[in-house]
Amino acid sequence: MDTVTNSRFEPRSGDVPWSLRGNDLVMSVRLTPNGSCDAIDGIARLSDGRLVLKVRVRAVPEDGKANESLRRLLAKTLGIPARAVRLERGAAGRMKILCLQGDPASLAGRLERLRSAV
């Protein structure tokens, strides 16, 4: 079951873990594998002040399974093909940088709606 759950951090307007870069949208994600379900848990501020989208997946962190689950969850949630979600950095760690291809304004709007639902 894919869900969006409440976050302990309530971001201020304009505080988002994504930015526009050319024709793409780039986002920071903190991924937790081996979760009880696939879910986007909201936005969190790390101890160094950076913002991340908190995501958990049921997949295990081996052979890229958790990364693939992350790509598919974000694609499904945002209504884009999985091939439009590319992992740029963080293949072996929890902190990821993802590049989402498509209309950046449209993607940012969908993420804003997602943020308000959290």
WOPE-V210154 format. One record per residue. N is the residue number from 0. RES is the residue in one letter. OMEGA is omega in degrees with one decimal (none if undefined). Layout:
BEGIN
((N/RES/OMEGA) (N/RES/OMEGA))
END
This chain:
BEGIN
((0/M/178.4) (1/D/-178.0) (2/T/170.6) (3/V/-176.1) (4/T/-179.1) (5/N/178.6) (6/S/176.1) (7/R/-179.7) (8/F/176.3) (9/E/-175.7) (10/P/173.3) (11/R/178.9) (12/S/-179.3) (13/G/177.4) (14/D/-178.3) (15/V/-179.8) (16/P/178.5) (17/W/178.0) (18/S/178.8) (19/L/176.9) (20/R/-177.4) (21/G/178.9) (22/N/-177.7) (23/D/172.4) (24/L/-177.9) (25/V/-178.2) (26/M/175.8) (27/S/-177.0) (28/V/167.8) (29/R/-175.1) (30/L/174.2) (31/T/178.0) (32/P/179.5) (33/N/178.9) (34/G/178.6) (35/S/177.4) (36/C/173.8) (37/D/-175.0) (38/A/169.6) (39/I/-172.0) (40/D/177.4) (41/G/-177.8) (42/I/178.8) (43/A/174.0) (44/R/179.0) (45/L/-178.9) (46/S/178.4) (47/D/176.6) (48/G/179.4) (49/R/175.0) (50/L/177.6) (51/V/169.4) (52/L/-179.2) (53/K/-178.8) (54/V/172.9) (55/R/179.3) (56/V/178.4) (57/R/-174.6) (58/A/177.7) (59/V/-178.3) (60/P/177.1) (61/E/178.9) (62/D/177.1) (63/G/-176.8) (64/K/179.8) (65/A/178.1) (66/N/178.5) (67/E/176.9) (68/S/176.8) (69/L/179.1) (70/R/-177.9) (71/R/178.9) (72/L/179.1) (73/L/179.4) (74/A/-179.6) (75/K/-178.5) (76/T/-177.0) (77/L/177.8) (78/G/177.5) (79/I/177.7) (80/P/179.9) (81/A/180.0) (82/R/178.9) (83/A/177.8) (84/V/-175.6) (85/R/175.8) (86/L/-179.8) (87/E/-179.5) (88/R/172.9) (89/G/-177.3) (90/A/-175.0) (91/A/-178.3) (92/G/178.6) (93/R/-178.8) (94/M/-175.4) (95/K/167.3) (96/I/-179.0) (97/L/175.3) (98/C/179.1) (99/L/-179.0) (100/Q/-178.4) (101/G/178.1) (102/D/-174.5) (103/P/-179.5) (104/A/178.5) (105/S/178.8) (106/L/179.0) (107/A/177.4) (108/G/178.0) (109/R/178.1) (110/L/176.5) (111/E/178.0) (112/R/177.6) (113/L/179.1) (114/R/179.8) (115/S/179.4) (116/A/-176.3) (117/V/none))
END
